[in-house]
């Protein structure tokens, strides 16, 4: 347990100093939020005021970026370093290392959600109950685990360049087709049919339904759970093959 705590502390310090994390996971989504809410002032989506609707969208986008790109690429980069072999000669097993990385990323995701909600709410003054903020935060943190599995899957690539390009394509596809950059209703019907089944849309939809007072749909949870199981099993199979 001590090894995991120490590793989590080290990884937190390293990630917070990472310019890529600060720029693409925190700064860019916030800039997008300012830009889009300025353009769409007074609009509403599914009965939710656009400013609040898009706060959820950009928080989801930030979590997808940091879970898929930052997390996945860093795991792959670490795996290729020779000092990793030396690391495992200490009282730290590979499984403890991966647990530490996942805990670190979940703590960073908690930081992202907290910052976005606190800063934007202080600016926009949303009239939302505390219970809704808590429920939305818990849903987003739980749902972000799915995208960590996508990051682990991408980390199984043999080249950093391949992994980086793949991560970028996946993140952009999930963000655009999943309705995180703009409401899915603005797309043609055939795009909406695809987007409604993407994990990014289902992830954000859970938070949107909480905001609308409808509650999270059981169907939504089932599909996301299926996505998680398939991706997790796929990542484990690829990792086992590479070790073999």
Buried (B, 14 or more C-beta within 10 A) or exposed (E): EEBBEBBBEEBBEEBEEBEBBEEBBBEBBBEBBEEBBEEBEEBEBEEBBBBBBBBBBBBBBBBBBBBBBBBBBBBBBBEEEEEEEEBEEEEBEEEBBEBBBBBBBBBBBBBBBEBBBEEBBEEBEBEEEEEBBEBBBEBBBBBBBBBBBBBBBBBBBEEEEEBBEBBBEBBEBBBBBBBBBBBBEEBEEEBBEBBBEBBBBBBBBBBBBBBEEEEBEEEBBEBBEEBBEEBBEBBBEBBEEEEE
